[in-house]
């Protein structure tokens, strides 16, 4: 009798792994829930800055919607945003009922990193009563936070070419040279451009509203601070071609000459 052949099968490799990660996402605060008003306005605004939000993942902010949940057509909103190449991935804020309505259109509630977790929202079948929100425990006093360690600014000693993207995470960004059109420079702190700013400058990550953008020659495609932005056509009376600092005053961007 011949011996049974031994198995030569190799151990199966696991098909995937899951890990947590943090990403910078834009939050689009809805001030008007009407899709027929919102989508054309967005399309017109983003055409002024080509590529800025093309296929970008966007979170829908629900805190400012002046409507009841049943008045918001979230399915049409998702379809309209995707038609102009914006990718809505979830929601933040809003009432419990508003989040459930949004989740029915494929927009799950998201939470900010380090923030309070949104309650789990199982999808209710049509016609089922809204489940009550779970009780919230009294918060414990947080221990005093330690002062964050200072990080040296990122310094780039060469021009930033079209198509390049440079991100200074957790610090300031200093560019010694020109930021060309089609280039993008991003910093969680301030941005200093010792040259011509022709591309896109995005400062004040992590909602740092105190951040500023400085440029020796100010002529950007787009400038943004803490999520508020202005495109080239919306710079108003900004001194184009001059030495400028851009900063936030409330929710409005201000452009002041330097020197």
C-alpha positions as CSV (number, residue, x, y, z in Angstrom):
1,X,0.0,0.0,0.0
2,X,1.3,3.5,-0.9
3,X,1.4,6.1,1.8
4,X,-1.1,8.9,1.6
5,X,0.5,12.1,0.2
6,X,1.3,14.7,2.8
7,X,-0.4,18.0,2.4
8,X,1.9,20.7,0.9
9,X,-0.6,23.5,1.4
10,X,1.0,26.7,2.7
11,X,-0.6,28.8,5.5
12,X,-3.2,31.1,4.1
13,X,-2.3,34.8,4.2
14,X,-4.8,37.0,5.9
15,X,-6.8,38.9,3.2
16,X,-6.9,42.2,5.1
17,X,-6.0,44.1,8.2
18,X,-7.9,46.9,10.0
19,X,-6.3,49.8,11.8
20,X,-7.4,53.2,13.0
21,X,-6.1,56.4,11.4
22,X,-6.8,60.1,11.4
23,X,-7.4,62.1,8.3
24,X,-7.9,65.8,7.5
25,X,-11.4,66.3,6.1
26,X,-13.4,69.3,5.1
27,X,-16.7,69.9,6.8
28,X,-19.4,71.5,4.6
29,X,-21.8,73.3,6.9
30,X,-25.2,73.4,5.3
31,X,-26.9,76.7,5.7
32,X,-29.6,76.0,3.1
33,X,-31.0,72.4,2.8
34,X,-32.6,72.9,-0.6
35,X,-30.7,70.8,-3.1
36,X,-31.8,73.0,-6.1
37,X,-30.1,76.0,-4.4
38,X,-27.1,74.3,-2.9
39,X,-25.7,72.2,-5.7
40,X,-25.6,75.0,-8.4
41,X,-24.0,77.4,-5.9
42,X,-21.3,74.8,-5.0
43,X,-20.7,74.0,-8.7
44,X,-20.2,77.7,-9.5
45,X,-17.9,78.3,-6.5
46,X,-15.7,75.3,-7.2
47,X,-15.3,76.0,-10.9
48,X,-13.4,79.1,-9.8
49,X,-10.7,76.8,-8.2
50,X,-10.4,73.9,-10.5
51,X,-9.4,70.7,-8.8
52,X,-9.7,72.0,-5.2
53,X,-12.5,69.7,-4.2
54,X,-12.6,67.3,-7.2
55,X,-13.4,63.8,-5.8
56,X,-12.5,65.1,-2.3
57,X,-14.2,63.4,0.7
58,X,-16.5,65.9,2.5
59,X,-18.3,65.7,5.8
60,X,-21.8,67.3,5.9
61,X,-22.3,69.6,8.9
62,X,-25.9,69.5,10.2
63,X,-25.8,72.0,13.0
64,X,-27.0,75.0,11.0
65,X,-29.8,73.4,8.9
66,X,-32.9,75.5,9.4
67,X,-35.3,72.6,8.7
68,X,-37.0,69.5,10.1
69,X,-35.4,66.1,9.2
70,X,-38.3,65.1,7.0
71,X,-37.8,68.3,4.9
72,X,-34.2,67.4,3.9
73,X,-33.8,65.2,0.8
74,X,-30.5,63.6,1.8
75,X,-30.7,61.1,-1.1
76,X,-31.0,64.0,-3.7
77,X,-28.2,65.9,-1.8
78,X,-25.8,62.9,-2.1
79,X,-26.7,62.5,-5.8
80,X,-26.3,66.2,-6.5
81,X,-22.9,66.4,-4.8
82,X,-21.5,63.4,-6.6
83,X,-22.7,64.9,-9.9
84,X,-20.3,67.8,-9.4
85,X,-17.5,65.4,-8.3
86,X,-17.8,66.0,-4.5
87,X,-17.9,62.8,-2.4
88,X,-20.0,63.1,0.8
89,X,-18.9,60.4,3.3
90,X,-20.9,61.2,6.4
91,X,-22.3,63.8,8.8
92,X,-21.3,65.7,11.9
93,X,-23.5,67.5,14.5
94,X,-27.2,67.9,14.2
95,X,-30.1,66.3,16.1
96,X,-30.5,62.6,16.7
97,X,-33.4,62.6,14.2
98,X,-31.5,64.5,11.6
99,X,-28.6,62.0,11.8
100,X,-30.9,59.1,11.4
101,X,-32.5,60.7,8.3
102,X,-29.0,61.3,6.8
103,X,-27.9,57.7,7.6
104,X,-30.9,56.5,5.6
105,X,-29.2,58.1,2.5
106,X,-25.8,56.4,3.3
107,X,-24.3,59.2,5.3
108,X,-23.2,57.8,8.7
109,X,-22.5,60.0,11.7
110,X,-18.8,60.7,12.2
111,X,-17.0,61.9,15.2
112,X,-13.9,64.1,15.4
113,X,-10.7,62.5,16.6
114,X,-10.6,62.8,20.4
115,X,-14.1,64.1,20.5
116,X,-17.2,62.6,22.1
117,X,-18.5,59.5,20.2
118,X,-21.8,59.9,18.4
119,X,-24.3,57.3,19.7
120,X,-24.7,54.2,17.6
121,X,-27.6,54.7,15.2
122,X,-29.1,51.4,13.9
123,X,-31.2,51.9,10.8
124,X,-34.9,51.8,11.7
125,X,-37.3,50.1,9.3
126,X,-39.7,52.5,7.4
127,X,-42.6,53.5,9.7
128,X,-40.8,52.5,12.9
129,X,-40.7,55.0,15.7
130,X,-37.5,56.9,16.3
131,X,-35.4,55.3,19.1
132,X,-34.7,57.6,22.0
133,X,-31.1,58.7,22.4
134,X,-29.2,56.9,25.1
135,X,-28.6,58.6,28.4
136,X,-25.5,60.7,28.7
137,X,-23.3,60.2,31.7
138,X,-22.1,63.2,33.6
139,X,-18.6,64.2,32.4
140,X,-15.7,63.7,34.7
141,X,-13.4,66.7,35.1
142,X,-10.4,66.4,32.7
143,X,-6.9,66.6,34.1
144,X,-5.0,69.8,33.2
145,X,-3.5,69.4,29.7
146,X,0.2,69.6,29.3
147,X,1.6,72.3,27.0
148,X,2.3,70.7,23.6
149,X,5.9,70.4,22.6
150,X,7.0,72.9,20.1
151,X,8.0,71.6,16.6
152,X,10.4,73.4,14.3
153,X,8.9,74.9,11.2
154,X,9.2,73.0,8.0
155,X,11.4,75.0,5.6
156,X,11.4,74.4,1.8
157,X,14.3,76.0,0.0
158,X,13.0,75.7,-3.5
159,X,10.0,76.6,-5.6
160,X,6.9,74.4,-5.4
161,X,6.0,73.2,-8.8
162,X,2.5,72.7,-10.3
163,X,1.0,69.5,-9.1
164,X,3.1,69.4,-6.0
165,X,1.5,69.3,-2.5
166,X,3.5,70.0,0.7
167,X,2.0,69.6,4.1
168,X,3.6,70.8,7.4
169,X,1.9,68.6,10.0
170,X,1.7,70.2,13.4
171,X,3.9,73.1,12.6
172,X,4.5,76.2,10.4
173,X,5.5,76.0,6.8
174,X,8.1,78.4,5.3
175,X,8.6,78.4,1.5
176,X,11.7,80.2,0.2
177,X,10.7,80.7,-3.4
178,X,7.5,80.7,-5.5
179,X,4.4,78.6,-5.1
180,X,3.4,78.1,-8.7
181,X,-0.1,77.8,-10.0
182,X,-1.4,74.3,-9.6
183,X,0.7,73.8,-6.5
184,X,-0.7,73.4,-3.0
185,X,1.0,74.2,0.4
186,X,-0.7,73.1,3.6
187,X,0.2,73.7,7.3
188,X,-1.5,73.1,10.6
189,X,0.1,76.5,11.6
190,X,1.1,79.6,9.6
191,X,2.3,79.7,6.0
192,X,5.2,82.0,5.0
193,X,5.9,82.4,1.3
194,X,9.1,84.4,0.7
195,X,8.4,84.7,-3.0
196,X,5.2,84.7,-5.2
197,X,2.2,82.9,-3.9
198,X,0.4,81.8,-7.1
199,X,-1.1,78.4,-6.1
200,X,-3.2,77.3,-3.2
201,X,-2.3,78.0,0.5
202,X,-4.2,76.2,3.2
203,X,-3.3,77.2,6.8
204,X,-4.7,76.5,10.2
205,X,-5.3,72.8,10.2
206,X,-7.0,71.3,13.3
207,X,-9.3,74.4,13.4
208,X,-6.5,76.8,14.2
209,X,-8.3,80.1,13.5
210,X,-5.3,82.1,14.7
211,X,-3.1,80.9,11.8
212,X,-2.1,83.3,9.1
213,X,-0.8,83.2,5.5
214,X,2.1,85.6,4.6
215,X,3.4,86.2,1.1
216,X,5.8,88.6,-0.4
217,X,3.9,88.6,-3.6
218,X,0.2,87.7,-3.1
219,X,-1.7,86.4,-6.1
220,X,-3.1,83.0,-5.0
221,X,-5.6,80.7,-6.7
222,X,-7.0,79.9,-3.3
223,X,-6.3,80.8,0.3
224,X,-7.8,79.0,3.3
225,X,-7.5,79.3,7.1
226,X,-9.2,76.9,9.5
227,X,-11.5,75.7,6.8
228,X,-12.7,79.1,5.6
229,X,-11.4,79.9,2.2
230,X,-11.5,82.4,-0.7
231,X,-10.8,81.8,-4.3
232,X,-9.1,84.2,-6.7
233,X,-12.3,85.9,-7.8
234,X,-13.4,86.3,-4.2
235,X,-10.4,88.2,-2.8
236,X,-12.2,91.5,-3.2
237,X,-10.0,94.5,-2.4
238,X,-6.9,92.3,-1.4
239,X,-3.7,94.0,-2.6
240,X,-2.8,91.6,-5.4
241,X,0.9,91.5,-6.1
242,X,1.9,93.1,-2.8
243,X,3.2,91.8,0.5
244,X,0.1,90.6,2.3
245,X,-1.0,88.7,5.4
246,X,-4.3,86.8,5.3
247,X,-6.1,86.2,8.6
248,X,-9.5,85.4,10.0
249,X,-11.7,87.9,11.7
250,X,-14.7,85.9,13.0
251,X,-15.8,83.9,10.0
252,X,-14.5,86.4,7.4
253,X,-11.1,86.5,5.8
254,X,-9.1,89.7,5.8
255,X,-6.1,90.6,3.6
256,X,-3.8,93.3,5.0
257,X,-0.7,94.8,3.4
258,X,2.5,94.2,5.4
259,X,5.1,97.0,5.8
